[in-house]
Amino acid sequence: MSNTYLKVKGFRTVQFFFCYFMIHIYFLKIVSLHKKELYELIQKRSEEDGNVNEYRMPDAYDQEGGVNQEK
């Protein structure tokens, strides 16, 4: 094998692992951002509702259990 071939192969291997590493870092940042946003939304919703320990009937249902599409 020639020296040139080994240099090119080594460069491509390094380039591949660099891209692989960068993609994983990028996805980890996205996941952590989404986790933060979800946590903040859950916190905000629980603070608005006040009583977290009880089940809350969604607003779209009326007292009889029927669906109220206007809400």
Buried (B, 14 or more C-beta within 10 A) or exposed (E): EEEEEEEEEEEEEEEEEEEEEEEEEEEEEEEEEEEEEEEEEEEEEEEEEEEEEEEEEEEEEEEEEEEEEEE
